[in-house]
Amino acid sequence: MNGFTKIIEEVGGIATFSIKVFTQLFQRPFEFRELLRQMDETGSKSLILVLVTGCSIGIVLSMQSRGTLARFGAEAVLPSMLALSIVKEIGPVITSLVLAGRLGAGIAAELGSMRVTEQIDALEVSALQPFKYIVITRVLACVVMFPLLTIVCDIIALLGGYIEALLSSNLDYRLFIDKAFSSLRLSDVLFSTGKTCVFGFLVSIVGCYSGYHVKGGTREVGQAAMRAVVIGSLLVLLADVLMVRLSLILFGS
Protein backbone atom coordinates (compact mmCIF):
# COMPACT_ATOMS: atom_id res chain seq x y z
CA MET A 1 0.00 0.00 0.00
CA ASN A 2 2.89 2.35 0.78
CA GLY A 3 4.33 1.66 -2.67
CA PHE A 4 1.03 2.51 -4.36
CA THR A 5 0.75 5.72 -2.32
CA LYS A 6 4.28 6.67 -3.33
CA ILE A 7 3.43 6.14 -7.01
CA ILE A 8 0.33 8.35 -6.69
CA GLU A 9 2.38 11.04 -4.97
CA GLU A 10 5.03 10.84 -7.70
CA VAL A 11 2.45 11.16 -10.47
CA GLY A 12 0.78 14.07 -8.70
CA GLY A 13 4.12 15.78 -8.17
CA ILE A 14 5.09 15.46 -11.84
CA ALA A 15 1.66 16.75 -12.92
CA THR A 16 1.92 19.76 -10.60
CA PHE A 17 5.46 20.39 -11.80
CA SER A 18 4.25 20.31 -15.43
CA ILE A 19 1.48 22.80 -14.70
CA LYS A 20 4.03 25.13 -13.11
CA VAL A 21 6.14 24.91 -16.28
CA PHE A 22 3.18 25.84 -18.48
CA THR A 23 2.14 28.74 -16.25
CA GLN A 24 5.63 30.29 -16.26
CA LEU A 25 6.51 29.46 -19.86
CA PHE A 26 5.37 32.79 -21.34
CA GLN A 27 6.25 34.99 -18.38
CA ARG A 28 9.25 37.30 -18.34
CA PRO A 29 12.21 37.12 -18.17
CA PHE A 30 12.97 34.95 -21.20
CA GLU A 31 16.32 33.24 -20.85
CA PHE A 32 17.23 33.04 -24.56
CA ARG A 33 20.98 32.74 -24.01
CA GLU A 34 20.60 29.88 -21.56
CA LEU A 35 18.06 28.25 -23.90
CA LEU A 36 20.58 28.28 -26.75
CA ARG A 37 23.22 26.82 -24.46
CA GLN A 38 20.89 24.02 -23.40
CA MET A 39 19.94 23.33 -27.02
CA ASP A 40 23.64 22.95 -27.78
CA GLU A 41 24.07 20.64 -24.78
CA THR A 42 21.04 18.61 -25.80
CA GLY A 43 21.66 18.50 -29.54
CA SER A 44 25.33 18.58 -30.46
CA LYS A 45 26.45 16.54 -27.46
CA SER A 46 23.95 13.81 -28.39
CA LEU A 47 24.66 13.79 -32.12
CA ILE A 48 27.29 11.03 -32.15
CA LEU A 49 25.04 8.77 -30.09
CA VAL A 50 22.11 9.39 -32.45
CA LEU A 51 24.27 8.78 -35.55
CA VAL A 52 25.53 5.45 -34.25
CA THR A 53 22.03 4.43 -33.16
CA GLY A 54 20.49 5.32 -36.53
CA CYS A 55 23.18 3.57 -38.56
CA SER A 56 22.92 0.38 -36.54
CA ILE A 57 19.10 0.41 -36.74
CA GLY A 58 19.13 0.72 -40.52
CA ILE A 59 21.78 -1.92 -41.15
CA VAL A 60 20.37 -4.49 -38.71
CA LEU A 61 16.77 -3.98 -39.84
CA SER A 62 17.79 -4.40 -43.47
CA MET A 63 19.82 -7.55 -42.77
CA GLN A 64 17.11 -9.13 -40.63
CA SER A 65 14.26 -8.30 -43.02
CA ARG A 66 15.95 -9.37 -46.25
CA GLY A 67 15.85 -13.10 -45.51
CA THR A 68 12.24 -13.02 -44.32
CA LEU A 69 11.05 -11.08 -47.36
CA ALA A 70 13.02 -13.33 -49.73
CA ARG A 71 11.08 -16.37 -48.48
CA PHE A 72 7.87 -14.81 -49.79
CA GLY A 73 9.42 -13.41 -52.95
CA ALA A 74 8.89 -9.87 -51.65
CA GLU A 75 12.49 -8.66 -51.45
CA ALA A 76 11.58 -5.74 -53.74
CA VAL A 77 9.48 -4.13 -51.00
CA LEU A 78 12.49 -3.87 -48.66
CA PRO A 79 12.98 -0.09 -49.23
CA SER A 80 9.30 0.61 -48.54
CA MET A 81 9.34 -1.52 -45.42
CA LEU A 82 12.48 0.19 -44.13
CA ALA A 83 11.08 3.66 -44.73
CA LEU A 84 7.74 2.94 -43.08
CA SER A 85 9.25 1.11 -40.11
CA ILE A 86 11.97 3.64 -39.41
CA VAL A 87 10.11 6.89 -40.02
CA LYS A 88 6.78 5.94 -38.45
CA GLU A 89 7.90 4.06 -35.34
CA ILE A 90 11.43 2.74 -34.83
CA GLY A 91 13.28 6.00 -35.43
CA PRO A 92 11.21 8.24 -33.12
CA VAL A 93 10.88 5.71 -30.30
CA ILE A 94 14.46 4.40 -30.24
CA THR A 95 15.87 7.92 -30.51
CA SER A 96 13.68 9.10 -27.64
CA LEU A 97 14.62 6.12 -25.46
CA VAL A 98 18.33 6.65 -26.13
CA LEU A 99 18.00 10.34 -25.31
CA ALA A 100 15.97 9.51 -22.21
CA GLY A 101 18.93 7.50 -20.96
CA ARG A 102 21.43 10.26 -21.64
CA LEU A 103 19.47 13.46 -21.01
CA GLY A 104 17.08 12.22 -18.33
CA ALA A 105 19.91 11.04 -16.12
CA GLY A 106 22.07 14.06 -16.94
CA ILE A 107 19.38 16.62 -16.13
CA ALA A 108 18.39 14.88 -12.89
CA ALA A 109 22.01 14.54 -11.75
CA GLU A 110 22.87 18.15 -12.63
CA LEU A 111 19.84 19.67 -10.91
CA GLY A 112 20.17 17.27 -7.99
CA SER A 113 23.78 18.34 -7.46
CA MET A 114 22.71 21.98 -7.57
CA ARG A 115 20.04 21.25 -4.97
CA VAL A 116 22.23 19.37 -2.49
CA THR A 117 25.00 21.98 -2.78
CA GLU A 118 22.35 24.68 -2.13
CA GLN A 119 22.98 26.53 -5.41
CA ILE A 120 19.24 26.60 -6.17
CA ASP A 121 18.51 27.87 -2.65
CA ALA A 122 21.08 30.64 -3.15
CA LEU A 123 19.37 31.73 -6.37
CA GLU A 124 15.99 31.80 -4.64
CA VAL A 125 17.37 33.86 -1.74
CA SER A 126 18.86 36.31 -4.25
CA ALA A 127 15.32 37.02 -5.55
CA LEU A 128 16.15 35.42 -8.91
CA GLN A 129 13.93 32.94 -10.72
CA PRO A 130 15.88 29.66 -10.79
CA PHE A 131 12.84 27.74 -12.05
CA LYS A 132 12.76 29.65 -15.33
CA TYR A 133 16.53 29.65 -15.72
CA ILE A 134 17.11 26.01 -14.75
CA VAL A 135 13.94 24.10 -15.60
CA ILE A 136 12.09 25.83 -18.42
CA THR A 137 15.18 26.26 -20.59
CA ARG A 138 15.93 22.54 -20.35
CA VAL A 139 12.34 21.57 -21.11
CA LEU A 140 12.17 23.82 -24.18
CA ALA A 141 15.56 22.60 -25.38
CA CYS A 142 14.40 18.99 -25.28
CA VAL A 143 11.07 19.81 -26.98
CA VAL A 144 12.92 21.53 -29.84
CA MET A 145 15.87 19.15 -30.24
CA PHE A 146 14.10 15.78 -29.99
CA PRO A 147 12.39 16.13 -33.42
CA LEU A 148 15.60 17.41 -35.04
CA LEU A 149 17.64 14.52 -33.67
CA THR A 150 14.89 12.12 -34.76
CA ILE A 151 15.12 13.43 -38.33
CA VAL A 152 18.88 12.88 -38.26
CA CYS A 153 18.40 9.35 -36.92
CA ASP A 154 15.81 8.54 -39.63
CA ILE A 155 18.08 9.78 -42.42
CA ILE A 156 21.11 7.89 -41.14
CA ALA A 157 19.03 4.74 -40.59
CA LEU A 158 17.76 4.84 -44.18
CA LEU A 159 21.31 5.46 -45.39
CA GLY A 160 22.52 2.47 -43.38
CA GLY A 161 19.72 0.34 -44.82
CA TYR A 162 20.67 1.40 -48.35
CA ILE A 163 24.36 0.63 -47.79
CA GLU A 164 23.44 -2.87 -46.63
CA ALA A 165 21.13 -3.31 -49.64
CA LEU A 166 23.86 -2.04 -51.97
CA LEU A 167 26.42 -4.49 -50.61
CA SER A 168 23.97 -7.41 -50.63
CA SER A 169 22.14 -6.92 -53.92
CA ASN A 170 23.78 -3.96 -55.66
CA LEU A 171 20.53 -1.97 -55.45
CA ASP A 172 20.53 1.31 -57.38
CA TYR A 173 20.12 4.34 -55.13
CA ARG A 174 17.48 5.92 -57.38
CA LEU A 175 15.31 2.82 -57.16
CA PHE A 176 15.81 2.68 -53.40
CA ILE A 177 14.79 6.32 -52.93
CA ASP A 178 11.79 5.99 -55.24
CA LYS A 179 10.44 2.90 -53.50
CA ALA A 180 11.19 4.19 -50.03
CA PHE A 181 9.51 7.57 -50.31
CA SER A 182 6.63 6.55 -52.55
CA SER A 183 5.23 4.56 -49.62
CA LEU A 184 5.38 7.47 -47.16
CA ARG A 185 2.69 10.09 -46.71
CA LEU A 186 3.44 13.60 -45.53
CA SER A 187 1.15 13.01 -42.55
CA ASP A 188 3.25 9.97 -41.58
CA VAL A 189 6.44 12.01 -41.50
CA LEU A 190 4.98 15.06 -39.77
CA PHE A 191 3.02 13.22 -37.09
CA SER A 192 5.71 10.62 -36.33
CA THR A 193 8.40 13.27 -36.04
CA GLY A 194 6.16 15.73 -34.22
CA LYS A 195 5.23 13.24 -31.50
CA THR A 196 8.84 13.32 -30.32
CA CYS A 197 8.10 16.84 -29.02
CA VAL A 198 5.82 15.11 -26.51
CA PHE A 199 8.53 12.55 -25.74
CA GLY A 200 11.06 15.33 -25.20
CA PHE A 201 8.69 17.13 -22.87
CA LEU A 202 8.08 14.00 -20.81
CA VAL A 203 11.78 13.10 -20.54
CA SER A 204 12.80 16.63 -19.55
CA ILE A 205 9.94 17.13 -17.09
CA VAL A 206 10.73 13.88 -15.28
CA GLY A 207 14.47 14.66 -15.23
CA CYS A 208 13.93 18.19 -13.95
CA TYR A 209 11.38 17.08 -11.36
CA SER A 210 13.61 14.29 -10.06
CA GLY A 211 16.63 16.56 -9.70
CA TYR A 212 14.84 19.69 -8.52
CA HIS A 213 13.26 17.93 -5.54
CA VAL A 214 16.25 15.89 -4.36
CA LYS A 215 16.58 15.75 -0.59
CA GLY A 216 19.70 14.40 1.07
CA GLY A 217 23.16 13.91 -0.37
CA THR A 218 25.02 12.39 -3.29
CA ARG A 219 23.35 8.99 -2.83
CA GLU A 220 19.94 10.55 -3.42
CA VAL A 221 21.29 12.31 -6.54
CA GLY A 222 22.19 8.94 -8.04
CA GLN A 223 18.78 7.53 -7.17
CA ALA A 224 17.09 10.55 -8.75
CA ALA A 225 19.05 10.04 -11.98
CA MET A 226 18.12 6.36 -12.11
CA ARG A 227 14.47 7.15 -11.38
CA ALA A 228 14.43 9.80 -14.12
CA VAL A 229 15.64 7.29 -16.73
CA VAL A 230 13.16 4.58 -15.70
CA ILE A 231 10.10 6.82 -15.42
CA GLY A 232 11.01 8.82 -18.51
CA SER A 233 11.43 5.69 -20.64
CA LEU A 234 8.14 4.22 -19.40
CA LEU A 235 6.30 7.46 -20.14
CA VAL A 236 7.76 7.54 -23.66
CA LEU A 237 6.46 4.03 -24.34
CA LEU A 238 3.03 4.75 -22.87
CA ALA A 239 2.76 8.03 -24.75
CA ASP A 240 3.72 6.27 -27.96
CA VAL A 241 0.78 3.89 -27.60
CA LEU A 242 -1.59 6.83 -27.22
CA MET A 243 0.00 8.79 -30.06
CA VAL A 244 -0.16 5.84 -32.46
CA ARG A 245 -3.81 5.35 -31.62
CA LEU A 246 -4.44 9.04 -32.20
CA SER A 247 -2.70 8.90 -35.58
CA LEU A 248 -4.90 6.00 -36.63
CA ILE A 249 -8.00 7.96 -35.66
CA LEU A 250 -6.84 11.08 -37.51
CA PHE A 251 -5.18 9.65 -40.61
CA GLY A 252 -6.27 6.01 -40.81
CA SER A 253 -3.99 3.02 -41.29
Secondary structure, 3 states (H helix, E strand, C coil): CHHHHHHHHHHHHHHHHHHHHHHHCCCCCCCHHHHHHHHHHHHHHHHHHHHHHHHHHHHHHHHHHHHHHHHCCCHHHHHHHHHHHHHHHHHHHHHHHHHHHHHHHHHHHHHHHHHHCCHHHHHHHCCCCHHHHHHHHHHHHHHHHHHHHHHHHHHHHHHHHHHHHHHHHCCCHHHHHHHHHHCCCHHHHHHHHHHHHHHHHHHHHHHHHHHHCCCCCHHHHHHHHHHHHHHHHHHHHHHHHHHHHHHHHHHCC
